[in-house]
Amino acid sequence: MGVTYDKSRMFAVRIVKLYKYLCDEKKEFILSKQLLRCGTSQTWLKQTVRSVKATLRQKSMSP
């Protein structure tokens, strides 16, 4: 997972900081809650990793 995992983790941390800023400074609760939910979801990361692994397996098996 390496680089992909690290970048997605850094992205999620930035999203959490943005969420806190929007709630505390701008008093924006609806948009910030949706941003937090989408920006910290791990589902897309898992799907991407599975897809990359499947592609690599296919390339290694083909002549």
N, CA, C and O atoms as CSV, one atom per row, in Angstrom:
chain,resi,resn,atom,element,x,y,z
A,1,MET,N,N,0.825,-1.195,0.000
A,1,MET,CA,C,0.000,0.000,0.000
A,1,MET,C,C,0.862,1.249,0.000
A,1,MET,O,O,0.558,2.169,-0.760
A,2,GLY,N,N,1.854,1.341,0.751
A,2,GLY,CA,C,2.855,2.386,0.800
A,2,GLY,C,C,2.402,3.797,0.486
A,2,GLY,O,O,1.753,4.452,1.302
A,3,VAL,N,N,2.753,4.260,-0.710
A,3,VAL,CA,C,2.556,5.649,-1.100
A,3,VAL,C,C,1.066,6.012,-1.124
A,3,VAL,O,O,0.677,7.079,-0.651
A,4,THR,N,N,0.245,5.130,-1.671
A,4,THR,CA,C,-1.186,5.405,-1.759
A,4,THR,C,C,-1.784,5.586,-0.377
A,4,THR,O,O,-2.557,6.516,-0.145
A,5,TYR,N,N,-1.431,4.707,0.529
A,5,TYR,CA,C,-1.946,4.781,1.892
A,5,TYR,C,C,-1.485,6.067,2.576
A,5,TYR,O,O,-2.281,6.745,3.225
A,6,ASP,N,N,-0.216,6.401,2.434
A,6,ASP,CA,C,0.320,7.607,3.068
A,6,ASP,C,C,-0.362,8.873,2.548
A,6,ASP,O,O,-0.727,9.755,3.326
A,7,LYS,N,N,-0.529,8.953,1.231
A,7,LYS,CA,C,-1.161,10.134,0.653
A,7,LYS,C,C,-2.617,10.245,1.068
A,7,LYS,O,O,-3.104,11.342,1.341
A,8,SER,N,N,-3.317,9.116,1.117
A,8,SER,CA,C,-4.725,9.171,1.515
A,8,SER,C,C,-4.858,9.543,2.985
A,8,SER,O,O,-5.809,10.225,3.367
A,9,ARG,N,N,-3.925,9.107,3.803
A,9,ARG,CA,C,-3.949,9.476,5.214
A,9,ARG,C,C,-3.701,10.975,5.388
A,9,ARG,O,O,-4.382,11.630,6.177
A,10,MET,N,N,-2.730,11.517,4.655
A,10,MET,CA,C,-2.456,12.954,4.723
A,10,MET,C,C,-3.669,13.757,4.241
A,10,MET,O,O,-3.997,14.801,4.804
A,11,PHE,N,N,-4.328,13.255,3.191
A,11,PHE,CA,C,-5.528,13.915,2.681
A,11,PHE,C,C,-6.623,13.921,3.739
A,11,PHE,O,O,-7.276,14.943,3.955
A,12,ALA,N,N,-6.825,12.787,4.396
A,12,ALA,CA,C,-7.856,12.691,5.435
A,12,ALA,C,C,-7.569,13.642,6.597
A,12,ALA,O,O,-8.490,14.246,7.145
A,13,VAL,N,N,-6.318,13.775,6.968
A,13,VAL,CA,C,-5.947,14.702,8.047
A,13,VAL,C,C,-6.272,16.140,7.637
A,13,VAL,O,O,-6.772,16.919,8.448
A,14,ARG,N,N,-5.990,16.490,6.389
A,14,ARG,CA,C,-6.311,17.837,5.903
A,14,ARG,C,C,-7.817,18.079,5.890
A,14,ARG,O,O,-8.278,19.180,6.190
A,15,ILE,N,N,-8.578,17.047,5.543
A,15,ILE,CA,C,-10.039,17.167,5.524
A,15,ILE,C,C,-10.570,17.409,6.938
A,15,ILE,O,O,-11.469,18.227,7.135
A,16,VAL,N,N,-10.015,16.702,7.913
A,16,VAL,CA,C,-10.450,16.891,9.300
A,16,VAL,C,C,-10.137,18.312,9.764
A,16,VAL,O,O,-10.956,18.936,10.439
A,17,LYS,N,N,-8.972,18.824,9.411
A,17,LYS,CA,C,-8.622,20.203,9.781
A,17,LYS,C,C,-9.560,21.211,9.109
A,17,LYS,O,O,-9.976,22.189,9.730
A,18,LEU,N,N,-9.887,20.967,7.842
A,18,LEU,CA,C,-10.818,21.844,7.142
A,18,LEU,C,C,-12.200,21.779,7.781
A,18,LEU,O,O,-12.872,22.802,7.914
A,19,TYR,N,N,-12.624,20.592,8.174
A,19,TYR,CA,C,-13.908,20.422,8.859
A,19,TYR,C,C,-13.951,21.259,10.138
A,19,TYR,O,O,-14.924,21.971,10.391
A,20,LYS,N,N,-12.895,21.168,10.935
A,20,LYS,CA,C,-12.840,21.944,12.179
A,20,LYS,C,C,-12.885,23.445,11.899
A,20,LYS,O,O,-13.571,24.192,12.596
A,21,TYR,N,N,-12.157,23.877,10.881
A,21,TYR,CA,C,-12.148,25.294,10.511
A,21,TYR,C,C,-13.541,25.748,10.088
A,21,TYR,O,O,-14.019,26.788,10.539
A,22,LEU,N,N,-14.189,24.976,9.227
A,22,LEU,CA,C,-15.519,25.355,8.751
A,22,LEU,C,C,-16.528,25.434,9.895
A,22,LEU,O,O,-17.369,26.332,9.930
A,23,CYS,N,N,-16.438,24.502,10.815
A,23,CYS,CA,C,-17.380,24.513,11.947
A,23,CYS,C,C,-17.090,25.659,12.910
A,23,CYS,O,O,-18.004,26.377,13.317
A,24,ASP,N,N,-15.834,25.830,13.273
A,24,ASP,CA,C,-15.472,26.817,14.288
A,24,ASP,C,C,-15.499,28.256,13.770
A,24,ASP,O,O,-16.059,29.143,14.414
A,25,GLU,N,N,-14.894,28.479,12.614
A,25,GLU,CA,C,-14.733,29.844,12.113
A,25,GLU,C,C,-15.909,30.316,11.255
A,25,GLU,O,O,-16.365,31.452,11.389
A,26,LYS,N,N,-16.388,29.453,10.388
A,26,LYS,CA,C,-17.415,29.861,9.424
A,26,LYS,C,C,-18.825,29.447,9.822
A,26,LYS,O,O,-19.797,29.848,9.181
A,27,LYS,N,N,-18.937,28.655,10.867
A,27,LYS,CA,C,-20.240,28.170,11.353
A,27,LYS,C,C,-21.018,27.439,10.252
A,27,LYS,O,O,-22.241,27.551,10.160
A,28,GLU,N,N,-20.295,26.698,9.430
A,28,GLU,CA,C,-20.895,25.910,8.350
A,28,GLU,C,C,-20.929,24.460,8.799
A,28,GLU,O,O,-19.882,23.825,8.926
A,29,PHE,N,N,-22.116,23.933,9.040
A,29,PHE,CA,C,-22.245,22.600,9.625
A,29,PHE,C,C,-22.673,21.528,8.633
A,29,PHE,O,O,-22.207,20.392,8.715
A,30,ILE,N,N,-23.547,21.870,7.705
A,30,ILE,CA,C,-24.061,20.858,6.779
A,30,ILE,C,C,-23.000,20.458,5.757
A,30,ILE,O,O,-22.704,19.275,5.592
A,31,LEU,N,N,-22.440,21.437,5.083
A,31,LEU,CA,C,-21.409,21.164,4.083
A,31,LEU,C,C,-20.186,20.511,4.725
A,31,LEU,O,O,-19.616,19.574,4.166
A,32,SER,N,N,-19.788,20.999,5.883
A,32,SER,CA,C,-18.596,20.455,6.534
A,32,SER,C,C,-18.802,19.000,6.952
A,32,SER,O,O,-17.867,18.201,6.891
A,33,LYS,N,N,-20.009,18.654,7.374
A,33,LYS,CA,C,-20.282,17.273,7.770
A,33,LYS,C,C,-20.200,16.332,6.566
A,33,LYS,O,O,-19.663,15.230,6.675
A,34,GLN,N,N,-20.730,16.761,5.423
A,34,GLN,CA,C,-20.664,15.953,4.203
A,34,GLN,C,C,-19.221,15.827,3.727
A,34,GLN,O,O,-18.796,14.754,3.300
A,35,LEU,N,N,-18.471,16.920,3.801
A,35,LEU,CA,C,-17.061,16.902,3.416
A,35,LEU,C,C,-16.281,15.911,4.277
A,35,LEU,O,O,-15.462,15.146,3.768
A,36,LEU,N,N,-16.538,15.930,5.561
A,36,LEU,CA,C,-15.863,15.013,6.477
A,36,LEU,C,C,-16.193,13.565,6.142
A,36,LEU,O,O,-15.310,12.707,6.125
A,37,ARG,N,N,-17.455,13.298,5.879
A,37,ARG,CA,C,-17.888,11.933,5.571
A,37,ARG,C,C,-17.229,11.418,4.292
A,37,ARG,O,O,-16.750,10.285,4.252
A,38,CYS,N,N,-17.206,12.241,3.260
A,38,CYS,CA,C,-16.642,11.817,1.975
A,38,CYS,C,C,-15.117,11.815,1.980
A,38,CYS,O,O,-14.493,10.905,1.434
A,39,GLY,N,N,-14.530,12.810,2.583
A,39,GLY,CA,C,-13.076,12.965,2.539
A,39,GLY,C,C,-12.309,11.988,3.396
A,39,GLY,O,O,-11.110,11.798,3.192
A,40,THR,N,N,-12.971,11.368,4.347
A,40,THR,CA,C,-12.273,10.425,5.214
A,40,THR,C,C,-12.708,8.983,4.981
A,40,THR,O,O,-12.330,8.088,5.736
A,41,SER,N,N,-13.502,8.758,3.939
A,41,SER,CA,C,-13.960,7.408,3.619
A,41,SER,C,C,-12.792,6.548,3.150
A,41,SER,O,O,-11.999,6.977,2.311
A,42,GLN,N,N,-12.687,5.363,3.678
A,42,GLN,CA,C,-11.613,4.441,3.297
A,42,GLN,C,C,-12.043,3.497,2.179
A,42,GLN,O,O,-11.218,2.754,1.648
A,43,THR,N,N,-13.320,3.516,1.819
A,43,THR,CA,C,-13.833,2.583,0.826
A,43,THR,C,C,-13.150,2.746,-0.515
A,43,THR,O,O,-12.769,1.756,-1.139
A,44,TRP,N,N,-12.988,3.985,-0.972
A,44,TRP,CA,C,-12.375,4.188,-2.287
A,44,TRP,C,C,-10.918,3.742,-2.289
A,44,TRP,O,O,-10.416,3.266,-3.307
A,45,LEU,N,N,-10.244,3.891,-1.167
A,45,LEU,CA,C,-8.850,3.457,-1.080
A,45,LEU,C,C,-8.757,1.943,-1.210
A,45,LEU,O,O,-7.910,1.431,-1.941
A,46,LYS,N,N,-9.622,1.231,-0.506
A,46,LYS,CA,C,-9.618,-0.228,-0.583
A,46,LYS,C,C,-9.907,-0.697,-1.997
A,46,LYS,O,O,-9.267,-1.632,-2.477
A,47,GLN,N,N,-10.862,-0.065,-2.676
A,47,GLN,CA,C,-11.197,-0.442,-4.039
A,47,GLN,C,C,-10.033,-0.174,-4.988
A,47,GLN,O,O,-9.762,-0.974,-5.884
A,48,THR,N,N,-9.357,0.930,-4.797
A,48,THR,CA,C,-8.217,1.266,-5.642
A,48,THR,C,C,-7.092,0.261,-5.464
A,48,THR,O,O,-6.499,-0.184,-6.446
A,49,VAL,N,N,-6.792,-0.099,-4.232
A,49,VAL,CA,C,-5.726,-1.063,-3.962
A,49,VAL,C,C,-6.063,-2.413,-4.580
A,49,VAL,O,O,-5.200,-3.046,-5.188
A,50,ARG,N,N,-7.308,-2.863,-4.432
A,50,ARG,CA,C,-7.726,-4.139,-5.039
A,50,ARG,C,C,-7.574,-4.101,-6.548
A,50,ARG,O,O,-7.109,-5.065,-7.155
A,51,SER,N,N,-7.964,-2.993,-7.152
A,51,SER,CA,C,-7.886,-2.845,-8.599
A,51,SER,C,C,-6.434,-2.889,-9.085
A,51,SER,O,O,-6.123,-3.543,-10.081
A,52,VAL,N,N,-5.561,-2.191,-8.375
A,52,VAL,CA,C,-4.143,-2.176,-8.750
A,52,VAL,C,C,-3.544,-3.569,-8.612
A,52,VAL,O,O,-2.790,-4.009,-9.481
A,53,LYS,N,N,-3.872,-4.266,-7.527
A,53,LYS,CA,C,-3.359,-5.620,-7.329
A,53,LYS,C,C,-3.841,-6.557,-8.424
A,53,LYS,O,O,-3.070,-7.378,-8.920
A,54,ALA,N,N,-5.109,-6.444,-8.808
A,54,ALA,CA,C,-5.659,-7.298,-9.870
A,54,ALA,C,C,-4.969,-7.011,-11.199
A,54,ALA,O,O,-4.663,-7.934,-11.953
A,55,THR,N,N,-4.726,-5.744,-11.487
A,55,THR,CA,C,-4.045,-5.371,-12.725
A,55,THR,C,C,-2.628,-5.921,-12.740
A,55,THR,O,O,-2.174,-6.435,-13.762
A,56,LEU,N,N,-1.933,-5.820,-11.630
A,56,LEU,CA,C,-0.561,-6.335,-11.565
A,56,LEU,C,C,-0.535,-7.851,-11.728
A,56,LEU,O,O,0.356,-8.393,-12.382
A,57,ARG,N,N,-1.517,-8.538,-11.132
A,57,ARG,CA,C,-1.602,-9.994,-11.293
A,57,ARG,C,C,-1.830,-10.369,-12.744
A,57,ARG,O,O,-1.211,-11.307,-13.245
A,58,GLN,N,N,-2.706,-9.652,-13.423
A,58,GLN,CA,C,-2.988,-9.941,-14.819
A,58,GLN,C,C,-1.745,-9.727,-15.683
A,58,GLN,O,O,-1.451,-10.536,-16.563
A,59,LYS,N,N,-1.031,-8.656,-15.435
A,59,LYS,CA,C,0.180,-8.374,-16.218
A,59,LYS,C,C,1.260,-9.412,-15.959
A,59,LYS,O,O,1.996,-9.771,-16.878
A,60,SER,N,N,1.371,-9.893,-14.749
A,60,SER,CA,C,2.408,-10.881,-14.452
A,60,SER,C,C,2.070,-12.246,-15.026
A,60,SER,O,O,2.974,-13.038,-15.293
A,61,MET,N,N,0.792,-12.541,-15.223
A,61,MET,CA,C,0.378,-13.826,-15.768
A,61,MET,C,C,0.389,-13.851,-17.293
A,61,MET,O,O,0.537,-14.920,-17.886
A,62,SER,N,N,0.236,-12.711,-17.932
A,62,SER,CA,C,0.211,-12.687,-19.400
A,62,SER,C,C,1.635,-12.775,-19.932
A,62,SER,O,O,2.567,-12.230,-19.341
A,63,PRO,N,N,1.795,-13.488,-21.086
A,63,PRO,CA,C,3.151,-13.689,-21.648
A,63,PRO,C,C,3.761,-12.445,-22.204
A,63,PRO,O,O,4.887,-12.478,-22.701
